[in-house]
Amino acid sequence: MPDERVSTEHDAIESMQGNLNRGASAIVASYGLIGAIMLLGGAGFVADRYLGTGPWCLFAGLIAGLGIGFYQLAVTVRRDRPDYFAAKQ
């Protein structure tokens, strides 16, 4: 009986690893999006504290982070699915 449970756990681990391998680029792209927003938003927050400009540098940093993050996401998607974005003839 314990042998069946071990083999089931092994199959579950292999299945999870296969799912992670298929979605690895999407995982990296999502972390890149979140990281860009946090990094540039944080830089804007620090600039606001240093310059005393209120929320404007924070707002600019968040917008720049969104732009850069979505650009990285688009590049990743295009690299993984070039046929999806090909011109329809």
C-alpha positions in Angstrom: 0.0 0.0 0.0 2.7 2.6 0.8 4.3 1.9 -2.6 1.2 3.2 -4.4 1.2 6.4 -2.4 4.8 7.1 -3.2 4.3 6.5 -6.9 1.2 8.8 -6.8 3.3 11.5 -5.2 6.0 11.0 -7.7 3.5 11.4 -10.6 2.0 14.5 -9.0 5.5 16.0 -8.7 6.3 15.2 -12.3 3.0 16.7 -13.4 3.6 19.9 -11.4 7.1 20.2 -12.8 5.7 19.7 -16.4 3.2 22.5 -15.8 5.9 24.8 -14.4 8.2 24.1 -17.4 5.4 24.9 -19.9 4.6 28.1 -18.0 8.1 29.2 -17.1 8.2 32.1 -19.5 4.8 33.4 -18.3 6.1 33.1 -14.7 9.2 35.1 -15.5 7.2 37.7 -17.4 4.7 38.2 -14.5 7.6 38.6 -12.0 9.2 41.1 -14.4 5.9 43.1 -14.6 5.6 43.1 -10.8 9.3 43.9 -10.3 9.3 46.8 -12.7 6.2 48.4 -11.0 7.7 47.9 -7.5 11.2 49.1 -8.5 10.2 52.2 -10.3 7.3 53.0 -7.9 9.8 52.7 -5.1 12.2 54.9 -6.8 9.5 57.5 -7.4 8.5 57.3 -3.7 12.1 57.9 -2.6 12.4 60.8 -5.1 9.2 62.3 -3.7 10.6 62.1 -0.1 13.9 63.6 -1.2 12.5 66.4 -3.4 9.3 67.0 -1.5 7.2 66.9 -4.6 4.2 65.0 -3.3 2.9 62.0 -5.1 4.0 63.1 -8.6 7.3 61.2 -8.8 5.6 58.1 -7.4 2.8 58.4 -10.0 5.4 58.8 -12.8 7.4 55.8 -11.5 4.3 53.6 -11.3 3.3 54.6 -14.9 6.8 54.0 -16.1 6.9 50.6 -14.3 3.6 49.6 -15.9 4.9 50.6 -19.4 8.2 48.8 -19.0 6.5 45.7 -17.4 3.9 45.4 -20.1 6.5 45.8 -22.8 8.6 43.0 -21.3 5.4 40.9 -21.1 4.6 41.6 -24.8 8.2 40.6 -25.8 7.9 37.4 -23.9 4.6 36.5 -25.5 5.8 37.3 -29.0 8.9 35.2 -28.5 6.9 32.2 -27.2 4.0 32.5 -29.8 5.4 34.0 -33.0 2.7 32.3 -35.1 -0.1 33.9 -33.1 1.0 37.4 -34.1 1.8 36.6 -37.7 -0.2 38.5 -40.3 -3.2 36.5 -41.5 -3.1 36.0 -45.2 
